[in-house]
Amino acid sequence: MRLAGPLRILAVVLTVAVTWILGSVLLGHGTALHRLQQLLIGAPDSRLMSSVKNNVGRGLNIALVNGVTGELMDAKFFDMWAGDTGINEMLKFLRPVYDGTLVFVASFDDPATKMNEEGRKIFNELGSKAINVLGFRDSWVFVGAKGIENKSPFEQHIRNDKNSNKYEGWPEAVQIEGCIPHKQA
């Protein structure tokens, strides 16, 4: 049961990144394509997030990517269940994000117990629709951007519901696909 979360995170990151690469190939944006290929195909230490890098875990797994170059800026996980450290660290991580930064998010275990109004506001500004209804042990994946004009089309959310959960006390995994537009420098 504990393996499902990290696998879900990996599937989401890979799905979004591969889709971005395909979009770059079709649109002819070689620089972003080259960098994303390095992140996906390169050595394990060049991937966005992994258990090898020790930057995935319970709560919210968040990677910040430069929307122009495709380079990983930072990636961390924030425990949203135990204590206030997770939410406080997440807020410190997301407050300085600047326009054009892509924000990749995947939940594992619990994304919302310690979520507060400031956190919800930040995710709303990044383009999330589901953040206001996100609850205990919900499955949630999201890709947004600082400075987005509308809500992001890259978001999936499944509520934790004991009557419909796929895995005993856990909802099924969610994933997203699509082409993330390349931001021009």
HELIX and SHEET records of a PDB file:
HELIX    1   1 ALA A    4  LEU A   27  1                                  24    
HELIX    2   2 GLY A   30  ILE A   41  1                                  12    
HELIX    3   3 PRO A   44  SER A   46  5                                   3    
HELIX    4   4 THR A   85  LEU A   94  1                                  10    
HELIX    5   5 GLU A  117  GLU A  125  1                                   9    
HELIX    6   6 ILE A  131  VAL A  133  5                                   3    
SHEET    1   A 5 LEU A  72  PHE A  78  0                                        
SHEET    2   A 5 GLY A  59  ASN A  66 -1                                        
SHEET    3   A 5 THR A 101  PHE A 108 -1                                        
SHEET    4   A 5 SER A 139  ALA A 145 -1                                        
SHEET    5   A 5 GLU A 155  ILE A 158 -1                                        
END                                                                             
